[in-house]
Amino acid sequence: MIREIGKGLGLEGSDLEPAFMTLHRFGNQSSSSLWYELSYMEAKQRIDKGDRVWMLGLGSGLKCTSLIFQCIRPIVREAQHGVWADCIDMYPVSRGDKRTSLS
């Protein structure tokens, strides 16, 4: 589903990477996945002050959440904090299966 939504929105593999890596590490966490994905982007230092991040979460049935965040301060040393701190250097992974493949 991640890949198909990405195709429909014209997104690249790097745009979908946080979603695939969260799915790889934590499995399907429903709405909490959005926070893990945001933390992944912070730990990888892919967000700068002033950037906007649009996050789209889909649930069972007709559930959908759309959030837009704007970074209001520089992201500094986030790789040493948060849920990804113990393993961020090992990501992204490429296992070659459809669940985590970025292609």
Protein Blocks (a to p, Z undefined) as FASTA:
>chain_A
ZZmmmmmnopafklmmmmmmmmmmnopnhjmmmmmmmmmmmmnopacehiacddddddeh
jbdcddddddfbdcehklmgcjklmmmmmpccdehpaklocZZ
